[in-house]
Amino acid sequence: MAKKRKDTEKEMTFWEHLEELRWHIVRSIAAIAIFAIIAFISKDFIFNQIILAPKSGDFITHRGLCHIGRWLERHVAFISSSAFCLSDFNLKIINIKLAGQFLMHFYISFFVGLIVAIPFVIREIWSFIKPALYENEKKYTGGAVLWSSMLFIAGVLFSYFLIVPITILFLGTYNVSDYVENQIALNSYINTVVMLSFSVGLIFELPVFIYFLTKVGIITPAFMRKNRKIMIVVILIIAAIITPPDVFSQILIAIPLFGLYELSILISDRVFKKREKEIST
């Protein structure tokens, strides 16, 4: 049986819980605001070195693809490196609204603040629910803040350095006719970068979600193994939604999603065995 919480801990009233929650929310918002202000002040670095960097052929991912193309050209007869090396690629971005750039400055500052503050927000959530947990539950979930933060950041970086530049390259160079020139609106470009990075960051939280769902008995490793084929289809659908409509990009996102799902099964299996052992004793 799970150990009971210490008797010395004072039981809080409903209103005291609300007051405690309010301060956790205030601290979370404060963290987001502080990082958003820092991002707002660092406009040139945030936009030129981070947000707009993937639109250039000189971006690290595009240069990496060029090296891969040259290696393939040396070892595979029918492959030309010209398909991978696009040093002259430079997406043209325009602003068509009077207040467009000013509003995008605020928009990006907020999202940068949110992404950077995610570890602090997760820590505040954990601090709020921690007193309600039993001692053994605190021990098992103690690393939740660290792992949640690391997985989210890993997802954002994976998207930014792989999915985002490939998406921009594919969609930015795609044309239905030579008579049509691509001039991408600023808000369209920024929404693509932000939403791809943020959504993949959330997707990378899958192992953490599975951990807690298994912990409360909603999901079992047997269920996940039984429905593996269905989840493969779901993963492919997710990959198709958040990437350009080409097979290469979909494979790039599908592979880590498969890996995350298999990792989630291992985590679920370990948590399930511990849970069964606790119940039996």
RAGI-V621067 format. One record per helix or strand of 3 or more residues. SS is the DSSP state (helix for helix, strand for strand). FROM is the first residue (numbers start at 0). TO is the last residue. If there is no record, write none. Layout:
ss;from;to
SS;FROM;TO
SS;FROM;TO
This chain:
ss;from;to
helix;13;40
helix;42;50
helix;52;54
helix;59;74
helix;80;82
helix;99;129
helix;134;140
helix;143;172
helix;185;202
helix;205;214
helix;220;225
helix;227;241
helix;246;279
